[in-house]
Amino acid sequence: MIIVMKKGASPMQVEAVIERVEQTGCKVHPSVGEETTILGVIGDVRAVNMAQIQLMEGVDRTMRVARPYKLASREFNPTDTLIRIRDVVIGGNKVVVMAGPCAVESREQMLETARAVKASGATMLRGGAFKPRSSPYSFQGLGEEGLKYLAMAREETGLPFVTEVMDPQMVPLVSEYADMLQIGARNMQNFALLHAVGESHKPVLLKRGMMSTIEEWLMSAEYILSHGNNNVILCERGIRTFETTTRNTLDISAVPVLKQLTHLPVVVDPSHATGKWDLVEPTARASVAAGADGLVIEVHPRPEEALSDGPQSLKPERFTNLMATLPAIATAIGRSM
């Protein structure tokens, strides 16, 4: 259920409504806009007397939300959510680019890559310190040592970074270092992990599961939102289909669909979607044209030596070429880089 307050409703009136609703055992999540406040009611709303709430001072109207994802819906927040990560704003007019290696391999590799993507115009770093791999014999990441190298790169370049967290017990450690926590595709429905990052209140990059519908994806976002963390960014990274030419199938239509359904920012990872470096550039450009709020691009100075996902990583010079083509596309749809 959603309670829409009247334009200009006082804080005391808003608080009175929240108190009345919470007396029923439901939780209230306020969304404060420039002109009005919307209260999202979560729980057994049958206990809430909507007729009485409607009569309270400052209440404009009450609405039942048919979608299972309440807090993530456009009904709860009709305006786009802006998420600030240090000096970077995701979800606004500017298209952001997060770039870096799939896995942090060494201090030198991370710093070299960070300098290169910074010079080309990236707004954030990405890099994996903990790597969930299909094979238990593949490189699993440097762990906390990798987090320290990412922090060094941030210190030198000024770029905030996002990195994956794989286990609820690791959330406090990763949160000490990272500016944004990434939930990987394999963990999209790891509800204990979603609970933990929800309570961390750190910005979260939530990747779409390999075989997940958009509604299932938004329900995972709802888990995080329901624990009080409103800083959720959705990342389309391709889904598994019968097609084998590419690593996954990039669902480019998910971008405009999500823009209709949710207020949360949407970014695209064309590297994991295609699995091939020569397909990253055209799909990245298409993602910006479709309205994505950002891109996640894998960049490695020597992909042929990469310990993880070398075939889909751009060399720095290719990344520079890509970045040079994006402003014109962003400008064409009324945005900027």
C-alpha positions as CSV (number, residue, x, y, z in Angstrom):
1,M,0.0,0.0,0.0
2,I,1.1,3.6,-0.7
3,I,0.0,6.7,1.2
4,V,0.4,9.9,-0.8
5,M,0.7,13.0,1.4
6,K,-0.7,16.3,0.3
7,K,1.6,18.9,-1.1
8,G,3.0,20.9,1.8
9,A,2.1,18.3,4.4
10,S,4.0,19.1,7.6
11,P,6.6,16.8,9.1
12,M,4.3,16.4,12.1
13,Q,1.5,15.2,9.9
14,V,3.7,12.7,8.1
15,E,5.0,11.4,11.4
16,A,1.5,11.0,12.8
17,V,0.6,8.8,9.8
18,I,3.7,6.7,10.1
19,E,3.0,6.2,13.8
20,R,-0.6,5.1,13.1
21,V,0.5,2.6,10.5
22,E,3.3,1.2,12.5
23,Q,0.9,0.5,15.4
24,T,-0.5,-2.3,13.1
25,G,2.8,-4.0,12.9
26,C,3.6,-2.8,9.3
27,K,6.7,-1.0,8.3
28,V,6.8,2.4,6.6
29,H,9.4,3.5,4.1
30,P,9.1,7.2,3.3
31,S,10.1,8.7,-0.1
32,V,10.5,12.4,0.2
33,G,10.2,14.3,-3.0
34,E,10.5,18.0,-3.8
35,E,6.7,18.6,-3.7
36,T,5.2,15.6,-1.8
37,T,6.0,12.7,0.4
38,I,5.0,9.1,-0.4
39,L,4.8,6.5,2.3
40,G,5.3,2.8,1.3
41,V,3.6,0.4,3.7
42,I,5.2,-3.1,3.9
43,G,3.7,-6.0,5.7
44,D,0.2,-7.4,6.3
45,V,-1.6,-4.3,5.0
46,R,-5.0,-5.9,5.8
47,A,-4.4,-4.7,9.4
48,V,-4.3,-1.1,8.2
49,N,-7.7,0.7,8.1
50,M,-7.3,2.6,4.9
51,A,-10.5,4.6,5.4
52,Q,-9.2,6.0,8.7
53,I,-5.8,6.8,7.2
54,Q,-7.5,8.6,4.4
55,L,-9.2,10.9,6.9
56,M,-6.0,11.9,8.7
57,E,-4.6,15.4,8.3
58,G,-2.1,15.8,5.4
59,V,-3.2,12.6,3.6
60,D,-4.1,13.1,0.0
61,R,-4.9,9.5,-1.0
62,T,-4.1,5.9,-0.4
63,M,-3.3,3.3,-3.2
64,R,-2.8,-0.4,-3.3
65,V,0.2,-1.4,-5.4
66,A,-0.5,-4.5,-7.5
67,R,3.1,-5.3,-8.3
68,P,4.9,-7.6,-5.9
69,Y,7.9,-5.2,-5.7
70,K,6.5,-2.2,-3.8
71,L,9.5,-0.1,-2.9
72,A,11.2,-0.6,-6.2
73,S,8.1,0.4,-8.2
74,R,7.4,3.7,-10.0
75,E,4.2,4.0,-7.9
76,F,6.3,4.3,-4.8
77,N,8.7,6.8,-6.3
78,P,7.6,8.4,-9.6
79,T,10.9,10.3,-9.9
80,D,14.3,8.7,-10.8
81,T,16.4,7.8,-7.8
82,L,19.8,9.5,-7.7
83,I,22.6,7.6,-6.0
84,R,25.7,9.5,-4.9
85,I,29.0,7.6,-4.5
86,R,31.5,10.2,-3.4
87,D,31.5,12.8,-6.2
88,V,29.7,10.5,-8.7
89,V,26.0,10.6,-9.2
90,I,24.3,7.6,-10.8
91,G,20.8,7.9,-12.2
92,G,21.0,11.6,-13.3
93,N,21.6,13.2,-16.6
94,K,25.3,12.1,-16.8
95,V,26.1,8.6,-18.1
96,V,28.7,7.0,-15.8
97,V,31.3,4.5,-16.8
98,M,32.8,2.0,-14.4
99,A,36.0,0.4,-15.8
100,G,38.8,-1.9,-14.7
101,P,39.9,-5.5,-14.7
102,C,37.7,-8.5,-14.0
103,A,40.1,-9.6,-11.3
104,V,42.7,-7.7,-9.3
105,E,45.9,-9.6,-10.0
106,S,48.6,-7.4,-8.5
107,R,49.3,-3.9,-7.2
108,E,51.0,-2.9,-10.4
109,Q,48.3,-4.2,-12.7
110,M,45.5,-2.4,-10.7
111,L,47.4,0.9,-10.6
112,E,48.3,0.7,-14.3
113,T,44.7,0.0,-15.3
114,A,43.3,2.7,-13.0
115,R,45.5,5.3,-14.5
116,A,44.6,4.3,-18.0
117,V,40.8,4.3,-17.5
118,K,41.0,7.6,-15.5
119,A,42.8,9.2,-18.4
120,S,40.1,8.0,-20.8
121,G,37.3,9.5,-18.8
122,A,36.0,6.7,-16.6
123,T,34.1,7.9,-13.5
124,M,34.5,4.7,-11.3
125,L,36.8,1.7,-11.0
126,R,35.6,-1.9,-11.0
127,G,37.7,-4.9,-10.0
128,G,37.2,-8.2,-8.3
129,A,39.0,-9.1,-5.1
130,F,36.9,-12.2,-4.5
131,K,36.1,-14.1,-7.7
132,P,33.3,-16.7,-7.9
133,R,34.4,-19.0,-10.7
134,S,32.8,-21.9,-12.5
135,S,35.8,-24.1,-11.8
136,P,37.2,-24.5,-8.3
137,Y,40.7,-24.7,-9.9
138,S,40.5,-21.2,-11.5
139,F,41.9,-18.1,-9.9
140,Q,39.7,-17.1,-7.0
141,G,41.0,-13.6,-6.3
142,L,43.4,-12.0,-3.9
143,G,40.9,-11.4,-1.2
144,E,41.6,-8.5,1.2
145,E,45.0,-7.9,-0.5
146,G,43.0,-7.1,-3.6
147,L,40.8,-4.7,-1.7
148,K,43.9,-2.9,-0.5
149,Y,45.1,-2.5,-4.1
150,L,41.8,-1.1,-5.2
151,A,41.9,1.4,-2.3
152,M,45.4,2.4,-3.4
153,A,44.1,3.0,-7.0
154,R,41.3,5.1,-5.6
155,E,43.7,7.1,-3.5
156,E,45.9,7.8,-6.5
157,T,43.2,8.5,-9.2
158,G,40.3,9.8,-7.0
159,L,38.0,7.2,-8.6
160,P,35.6,5.4,-6.3
161,F,35.4,1.7,-6.8
162,V,32.8,-1.2,-6.9
163,T,33.8,-4.8,-6.0
164,E,31.9,-8.0,-5.5
165,V,30.9,-9.4,-2.1
166,M,30.0,-13.1,-2.1
167,D,29.2,-14.0,1.5
168,P,27.1,-12.3,4.2
169,Q,29.9,-12.6,6.7
170,M,32.3,-10.7,4.3
171,V,30.0,-7.7,4.0
172,P,31.6,-5.7,6.9
173,L,35.1,-6.3,5.6
174,V,34.4,-5.4,2.0
175,S,32.3,-2.4,3.2
176,E,35.4,-1.1,5.0
177,Y,37.2,-0.7,1.6
178,A,34.6,-0.4,-1.2
179,D,32.4,2.5,-2.2
180,M,29.8,0.2,-3.7
181,L,29.1,-3.5,-3.2
182,Q,28.4,-5.7,-6.1
183,I,26.0,-8.7,-6.0
184,G,27.0,-11.0,-8.8
185,A,24.6,-12.8,-11.1
186,R,25.1,-16.1,-9.3
187,N,24.1,-14.5,-6.0
188,M,21.1,-12.5,-7.2
189,Q,18.8,-14.7,-5.2
190,N,21.1,-15.3,-2.2
191,F,18.6,-13.8,0.2
192,A,20.9,-13.9,3.2
193,L,23.4,-11.9,1.2
194,L,20.7,-9.4,0.1
195,H,19.7,-9.0,3.7
196,A,23.2,-8.3,4.8
197,V,23.9,-5.7,2.1
198,G,20.5,-4.1,2.8
199,E,21.5,-3.6,6.4
200,S,24.9,-2.2,5.4
201,H,23.4,0.9,3.7
202,K,26.3,0.9,1.2
203,P,25.3,1.5,-2.4
204,V,24.7,-1.9,-4.1
205,L,25.2,-2.9,-7.8
206,L,22.7,-5.7,-8.3
207,K,23.5,-7.9,-11.3
208,R,20.7,-9.8,-13.0
209,G,20.8,-13.5,-12.6
210,M,21.7,-15.6,-15.6
211,M,18.2,-17.0,-16.0
212,S,16.2,-14.5,-14.1
213,T,13.1,-12.6,-15.3
214,I,12.9,-8.9,-14.8
215,E,10.3,-9.4,-12.0
216,E,12.5,-11.8,-10.2
217,W,15.4,-9.3,-10.5
218,L,13.2,-6.5,-9.1
219,M,12.1,-8.7,-6.2
220,S,15.8,-9.2,-5.3
221,A,16.1,-5.4,-5.3
222,E,13.1,-5.3,-3.0
223,Y,14.9,-7.5,-0.5
224,I,17.6,-4.8,-0.2
225,L,15.2,-1.9,-0.2
226,S,13.0,-3.5,2.5
227,H,16.0,-3.6,4.9
228,G,16.3,0.2,4.6
229,N,19.0,0.5,1.9
230,N,17.6,2.7,-0.9
231,N,20.9,2.8,-2.8
232,V,20.3,0.0,-5.3
233,I,21.6,0.1,-8.9
234,L,20.4,-2.6,-11.4
235,C,23.0,-4.1,-13.8
236,E,21.9,-5.9,-16.9
237,R,24.7,-8.4,-17.8
238,G,23.1,-10.7,-20.3
239,I,21.0,-13.8,-19.7
240,R,21.5,-17.4,-20.7
241,T,19.6,-18.4,-23.8
242,F,19.9,-21.1,-26.5
243,E,22.3,-18.9,-28.4
244,T,26.0,-19.9,-28.1
245,T,27.7,-17.4,-30.4
246,T,28.0,-15.0,-27.4
247,R,28.8,-15.7,-23.8
248,N,25.3,-14.5,-22.8
249,T,22.4,-12.7,-24.6
250,L,22.3,-9.0,-23.8
251,D,18.7,-8.1,-23.1
252,I,18.9,-4.5,-24.4
253,S,15.1,-4.2,-24.0
254,A,15.5,-4.6,-20.3
255,V,16.8,-1.0,-20.1
256,P,13.6,0.8,-21.3
257,V,11.4,-1.8,-19.6
258,L,13.0,-1.1,-16.3
259,K,12.8,2.6,-16.9
260,Q,9.0,2.2,-17.0
261,L,8.7,-0.2,-14.0
262,T,11.2,1.2,-11.5
263,H,12.8,4.4,-10.2
264,L,16.2,2.7,-9.6
265,P,19.2,3.5,-11.9
266,V,20.0,0.9,-14.6
267,V,23.5,0.2,-16.0
268,V,24.7,-2.4,-18.5
269,D,27.7,-4.7,-18.5
270,P,28.4,-5.5,-22.2
271,S,31.7,-7.3,-21.3
272,H,29.9,-10.2,-19.5
273,A,27.0,-10.0,-21.8
274,T,29.0,-10.7,-25.0
275,G,32.2,-12.4,-23.7
276,K,34.1,-11.0,-26.7
277,W,36.1,-7.8,-26.7
278,D,35.2,-6.9,-30.2
279,L,31.5,-6.9,-29.4
280,V,31.8,-4.8,-26.3
281,E,32.1,-1.5,-28.1
282,P,28.9,-1.7,-30.3
283,T,26.8,-3.1,-27.4
284,A,28.1,-0.4,-25.1
285,R,27.0,2.2,-27.6
286,A,23.6,0.5,-28.0
287,S,23.1,0.5,-24.2
288,V,23.7,4.2,-23.9
289,A,21.3,4.8,-26.8
290,A,18.7,2.6,-25.1
291,G,18.8,4.9,-22.0
292,A,21.2,3.1,-19.6
293,D,22.5,5.3,-16.8
294,G,25.9,3.8,-17.0
295,L,28.3,1.1,-18.3
296,V,30.5,-1.5,-16.6
297,I,33.5,-2.2,-18.9
298,E,36.3,-4.7,-18.3
299,V,39.7,-3.2,-19.2
300,H,43.1,-5.0,-18.8
301,P,46.5,-3.7,-20.0
302,R,47.4,-7.2,-21.3
303,P,44.2,-9.3,-21.8
304,E,46.3,-12.2,-23.1
305,E,47.8,-12.6,-19.6
306,A,44.7,-12.0,-17.6
307,L,43.8,-14.5,-14.9
308,S,40.1,-14.0,-15.5
309,D,38.0,-13.1,-18.5
310,G,40.8,-11.9,-20.8
311,P,38.8,-12.5,-24.0
312,Q,36.1,-10.0,-23.1
313,S,38.5,-7.3,-21.7
314,L,39.4,-4.2,-23.7
315,K,42.9,-3.0,-24.0
316,P,43.3,0.6,-22.7
317,E,43.6,2.0,-26.2
318,R,40.4,0.3,-27.3
319,F,38.7,1.7,-24.2
320,T,39.9,5.2,-25.1
321,N,38.3,4.7,-28.6
322,L,35.0,3.6,-27.1
323,M,34.9,6.6,-24.7
324,A,35.5,9.0,-27.6
325,T,32.3,7.7,-29.3
326,L,29.9,7.8,-26.4
327,P,29.4,11.6,-25.9
328,A,27.8,12.0,-29.3
329,I,25.3,9.2,-28.5
330,A,24.5,10.6,-25.0
331,T,24.0,14.1,-26.5
332,A,21.6,12.7,-29.1
333,I,19.3,11.5,-26.4
334,G,19.6,14.5,-24.2
335,R,22.2,13.3,-21.8
336,S,25.9,13.9,-21.1
337,M,29.1,12.0,-20.4
